[in-house]
Structures are given as structure tokens and as C-alpha cells.
């Protein structure tokens, strides 16, 4: 993989890191995964991992949804 391609790959975060980033508990994040209402995630070896750019996109879409309602 070239240096340019590697620079474009978003880092993977674990549940603890994403929960801290979103300022929610890990149990809330787990509940969101079960309900399929939280940020999209990958399962790698049975462990949930999140791409930082995907979490940011999920946040942006949540903002857009609330703006449309208000």
C-alpha cells in the first residue's frame, strides 16, 4: 500500500475510545450496537471497532436529522 493510500485510511477505535469520544458510557454504546442505532462498526475477531471518520459522519447525520425536525 502506498503512503498516500495509508494516509487516507481512518484509524480504528475500540468501544472504550468511541464511548469517551462521544461522552457516553460503554454500556450505552453497546446498547446502540444491539439496537442498530449507533455509529456503524466492524467486527474484527468478535470485537467491535469503529472508524473515526464513520463516527464523525454518523454524528453529522444525527445533527442533520435534528435540524430538520426543529
C-alpha positions in Angstrom: 0.0 0.0 0.0 1.4 3.4 -0.9 2.0 6.2 1.7 -0.8 8.2 0.1 -3.3 5.3 0.4 -2.3 4.7 4.0 -2.8 8.4 4.9 -6.5 8.2 3.7 -7.4 5.2 6.0 -9.3 6.3 9.1 -7.9 4.9 12.3 -9.8 2.1 14.1 -11.0 2.8 17.6 -12.3 0.4 20.2 -15.5 0.8 22.2 -13.8 2.5 25.1 -12.3 5.1 22.9 -15.5 5.8 21.0 -17.5 6.0 24.2 -15.1 8.6 25.5 -15.1 10.4 22.2 -18.9 10.6 22.3 -19.0 11.2 26.1 -21.4 8.2 26.7 -20.8 5.0 28.7 -19.6 1.9 27.1 -22.9 0.2 28.0 -24.8 2.9 26.1 -22.6 2.3 23.1 -23.2 -1.5 23.4 -27.0 -0.8 23.6 -26.8 1.3 20.5 -25.0 -1.6 18.7 -27.7 -4.0 19.7 -30.4 -1.7 18.6 -28.5 -0.7 15.4 -29.0 3.0 16.2 -25.4 4.0 17.0 -22.4 4.6 14.7 -21.6 1.9 12.2 -18.9 -0.6 13.4 -16.8 -3.5 12.2 -16.4 -6.8 14.0 -12.8 -8.0 14.0 -12.2 -11.2 15.9 -15.5 -10.7 17.7 -14.5 -7.2 18.9 -16.3 -4.1 17.7 -14.1 -1.5 16.1 -15.1 1.9 14.7 -13.5 4.0 12.0 -13.1 7.6 13.3 -14.4 9.2 10.0 -17.5 6.9 10.1 -18.3 8.0 13.7 -17.9 11.6 12.6 -20.3 11.0 9.6 -22.8 9.4 12.0 -22.6 12.5 14.3 -23.1 14.8 11.3 -26.2 12.9 10.1 -27.6 13.0 13.6 -27.2 16.8 13.6 -28.9 17.0 10.2 -31.8 14.8 11.4 -32.4 17.1 14.5 -32.1 20.3 12.4 -34.8 19.0 10.0 -37.1 18.2 13.0 -36.6 21.6 14.7 
